[in-house]
Amino acid sequence: MSKLLNANFARLWKSRIFWLGMLFSAGLSVFFILMRYIDIEQHQEVYATLDESYKNADELIFIGGITIIFAAAVFIGIFVGTEYSDGTLRNKLIIGHSRSSIYISNLITCIATDIMMHLTYIIITLLLGKLILDISVLTFKKILLLTLIGTAAMIAVSSILVMISMLIHSKSAGAVAILIATIVMFMSTVTIADRLSAPEYYEGYSYIDEDTGEKIDVEREKNTHYPTGTKRKVYEFLNDFLPTSQLYKAASLDSSKPDIALIYDGIILLITTTAGIAVFRRKNLK
């Protein structure tokens, strides 16, 4: 296992896609900070009327996680797919490495890479945000907690994507499959968050008809898209279970249920790794 990991990380440091991913994470952080700074400078009168939280970098610290999953998907698709296309996997088997150790070494390498991209974004946003804007809402304890939640979610996302990539022989097909899986998880997260945040009722209001001058009263109306009963419980479960939803909540500075999130991420890691290894061990490597 150690030889496989050494080889993987030696290859990683030379990987152009790895450094592009790191550059993307750093650039994303700088972009968000500078855009906030420019917006504040250009609209000082507006920001003067807003709460202090709108002028600092607190809400930018974890917003990058939900975007970095796409960089992670691209990296995993290319890194793992190249082992198939170059025949590296077969060579590893020929010299005596087991399929389980090959799978786990690739998983560890991909997880480490995705965590590095995630932490790069957070660290640069913290440093640059403190220097240019300010960080005044989040406590050090909450920053650590949200970082832990986001890191665990990145591990779970990585385990899902590695499983898909390791089980698809074609490099291009694998890259497309994990990108589609990432988009599906992201869109599911957005949909779930939208449904759960929807109001149960639309409040009544009044307005004056411009033609008649008559006052029109619109009564309070029930939102037909508001989920209730079992449907709402399913949405709430998925909102806690999906790692992309955990990243989405972290981006909103929501650190509720951290223990549940960590347990679910552990379950996802265990299930995907066990299933991935079981299928990979039976896979015919042409």
C-alpha positions in Angstrom: 0.0 0.0 0.0 2.8 2.5 0.9 4.5 1.9 -2.5 1.2 2.6 -4.3 0.6 5.8 -2.3 4.2 7.0 -2.9 3.7 6.4 -6.6 0.4 8.1 -6.6 1.6 11.2 -4.8 4.8 11.3 -6.9 2.5 11.4 -9.9 0.2 13.9 -8.2 2.9 16.5 -7.7 3.7 16.3 -11.4 0.0 16.4 -12.5 -1.0 19.5 -14.4 -4.7 19.0 -13.6 -3.8 18.9 -9.8 -2.1 22.3 -10.0 -4.9 23.7 -12.1 -7.3 22.6 -9.5 -5.3 24.2 -6.7 -5.0 27.4 -8.8 -8.8 27.3 -9.4 -9.4 27.1 -5.7 -7.0 30.0 -4.9 -8.3 32.1 -7.8 -12.0 31.5 -6.7 -11.1 32.8 -3.3 -9.4 35.9 -4.6 -12.2 36.5 -7.1 -15.0 36.4 -4.4 -13.0 38.7 -2.0 -12.2 41.3 -4.7 -15.7 41.3 -6.1 -17.1 42.0 -2.6 -14.5 44.7 -2.0 -15.2 46.4 -5.4 -19.0 46.2 -4.8 -18.6 47.9 -1.4 -16.4 50.6 -2.8 -18.8 51.3 -5.7 -21.9 51.3 -3.5 -20.7 52.8 -0.2 -24.0 54.7 0.4 -26.0 51.5 0.1 -23.6 49.4 2.3 -23.7 52.2 4.9 -27.3 51.4 5.6 -26.7 47.7 5.9 -25.7 45.5 8.8 -22.0 45.0 9.4 -22.2 41.4 8.3 -22.7 42.5 4.7 -19.3 44.3 4.7 -17.1 41.5 5.9 -15.8 38.2 4.5 -17.6 35.8 6.9 -20.2 34.5 4.4 -17.5 34.0 1.7 -15.3 31.6 3.7 -17.3 28.4 2.9 -19.2 29.3 -0.2 -16.5 27.9 -2.4 -17.0 24.3 -1.3 -20.1 23.8 -3.4 -18.2 25.0 -6.5 -15.0 23.1 -5.8 -16.9 19.7 -6.1 -16.8 20.3 -9.9 -13.0 20.8 -9.8 -12.9 17.6 -7.8 -15.0 15.7 -10.3 -12.7 16.9 -13.2 -9.6 15.8 -11.3 -10.9 12.4 -10.3 -12.1 11.7 -13.8 -8.8 12.4 -15.3 -6.5 11.0 -12.6 -8.3 7.7 -12.3 -9.2 7.5 -16.0 -5.6 7.9 -17.0 -4.7 4.8 -15.1 -7.1 2.8 -17.3 -6.1 4.5 -20.6 -2.3 4.2 -19.9 -2.6 0.6 -18.7 -1.2 1.5 -15.3 -3.8 -0.5 -13.4 -2.9 -3.7 -15.2 0.8 -3.1 -14.6 0.1 -2.7 -10.9 -1.7 -6.0 -10.8 1.0 -7.7 -12.8 3.7 -6.8 -10.2 1.6 -8.2 -7.4 -0.6 -5.4 -6.0 -4.1 -6.4 -4.9 -7.2 -4.8 -6.4 -8.3 -3.7 -2.9 -5.0 -1.9 -2.3 -5.1 -0.2 -5.7 -8.7 1.0 -5.1 -7.9 2.3 -1.6 -4.7 4.0 -2.6 -6.5 5.9 -5.4 -9.3 6.8 -3.0 -6.9 8.2 -0.5 -5.0 10.2 -3.1 -8.2 11.7 -4.5 -9.6 12.4 -1.0 -6.3 14.1 -0.1 -6.4 16.2 -3.3 -10.0 17.3 -2.8 -9.3 18.3 0.8 -6.3 20.3 -0.3 -8.3 22.2 -2.8 -11.1 22.8 -0.3 -8.7 24.0 2.5 -6.8 26.1 0.0 -9.9 28.1 -0.7 -10.8 28.4 3.0 -7.3 29.5 4.2 -6.8 32.1 1.4 -10.3 33.5 2.0 -9.6 33.8 5.7 -6.3 35.5 5.2 -7.3 37.8 2.3 -10.7 38.4 3.8 -9.3 39.5 7.1 -6.8 41.8 5.4 -9.1 43.5 2.8 -12.5 43.2 4.4 -12.9 41.8 7.9 -14.1 38.7 9.7 -16.3 39.7 12.6 -19.3 37.4 12.7 -17.8 33.9 12.9 -16.0 32.8 16.0 -12.8 30.7 15.7 -14.8 27.7 17.1 -17.5 28.0 14.5 -14.9 28.4 11.7 -13.3 25.1 12.8 -16.7 23.3 13.0 -17.8 24.4 9.6 -14.4 23.5 8.2 -14.7 20.0 9.7 -18.2 19.6 8.3 -17.1 20.8 4.9 -14.0 18.5 4.9 -16.1 15.5 5.9 -18.6 16.3 3.1 -15.7 16.5 0.6 -14.5 13.1 1.7 -18.0 11.7 1.1 -18.3 13.3 -2.3 -14.8 12.0 -3.3 -15.7 8.5 -2.3 -18.8 8.6 -4.5 -16.9 9.9 -7.5 -14.0 7.5 -7.1 -16.4 4.6 -6.9 -18.0 5.6 -10.2 -14.7 6.4 -11.9 -13.0 3.1 -10.8 -15.8 1.0 -12.1 -15.9 2.6 -15.6 -13.2 1.4 -18.0 -13.4 4.2 -20.5 -11.6 7.4 -19.4 -14.0 9.7 -21.3 -17.1 7.8 -20.2 -15.9 7.8 -16.6 -15.3 11.6 -16.7 -18.7 12.2 -18.2 -20.4 9.9 -15.6 -18.9 11.6 -12.6 -19.6 15.0 -13.9 -23.2 14.1 -14.5 -23.3 12.6 -10.9 -21.9 15.9 -9.5 -24.5 17.9 -11.4 -27.3 15.7 -10.2 -26.1 16.0 -6.6 -25.8 19.7 -6.9 -29.2 20.2 -8.5 -30.8 17.9 -5.9 -29.3 20.0 -3.2 -30.6 23.3 -4.7 -34.1 21.8 -5.2 -34.2 20.4 -1.6 -33.1 23.7 -0.1 -35.6 25.6 -2.2 -38.5 23.3 -1.1 -37.6 23.4 2.6 -37.2 27.2 2.6 -40.5 27.8 0.9 -43.2 29.4 3.1 -46.3 27.4 4.0 -48.5 30.3 3.2 -48.3 33.4 1.0 -49.3 36.3 3.2 -52.2 38.5 2.2 -51.7 42.0 0.9 -53.6 44.9 -0.5 -53.2 47.1 -3.6 -55.0 49.9 -5.4 -56.3 49.2 -8.9 -54.9 51.8 -11.2 -57.9 51.8 -13.5 -60.7 52.0 -10.9 -58.9 53.4 -7.9 -60.5 50.6 -5.9 -58.6 48.9 -3.0 -58.1 45.2 -3.7 -57.5 42.8 -0.8 -55.8 39.5 -1.6 -56.3 36.9 1.1 -53.7 34.7 2.7 -53.1 31.7 0.4 -51.6 28.3 1.0 -48.5 27.4 -0.9 -49.3 24.3 -2.9 -45.6 23.4 -3.3 -45.0 23.4 0.4 -43.9 19.9 1.4 -45.7 18.3 4.3 -45.9 14.9 6.1 -43.7 12.1 4.7 -42.6 14.2 1.8 -41.1 16.8 4.1 -39.4 14.2 6.2 -37.8 12.8 3.1 -36.5 16.2 2.1 -35.2 16.9 5.6 -33.4 13.5 5.6 -31.8 14.2 2.2 -30.9 17.7 3.3 -28.9 16.2 6.2 -27.6 13.1 4.3 -26.3 14.4 0.9 -22.8 15.7 1.3 -23.5 18.4 -1.3 -26.3 19.6 0.9 -23.9 19.7 3.9 -21.6 21.9 1.8 -24.5 24.1 0.8 -25.5 24.5 4.5 -21.9 25.3 5.4 -21.9 28.0 2.7 -24.9 29.5 4.5 -22.9 29.3 7.8 -25.4 26.7 9.1 -23.5 24.4 11.5 -26.5 22.6 12.9 -26.5 18.8 13.4 -22.7 18.4 12.9 -22.7 14.9 14.5 -25.5 13.7 12.2 -23.6 15.1 9.2 -20.3 13.3 10.2 -22.2 10.0 10.8 -23.9 10.2 7.4 -20.5 11.0 5.7 -19.0 8.0 7.4 -21.8 5.8 6.2 -21.4 7.1 2.6 -17.6 6.5 2.7 -18.1 3.0 4.1 -20.8 1.9 1.6 -19.2 3.4 -1.5 -15.8 2.0 -0.6 -17.1 -1.5 0.2 -19.3 -1.6 -2.8 -16.6 -0.2 -5.1 -14.0 -2.6 -4.0 -16.4 -5.6 -4.2 -17.3 -4.7 -7.9 -13.7 -3.7 -8.8 -12.3 -7.0 -7.6 -14.6 -8.8 -10.1 -14.1 -6.3 -12.9 -12.5 -7.6 -16.2 -9.6 -5.3 -16.9 -9.0 -5.5 -20.6 
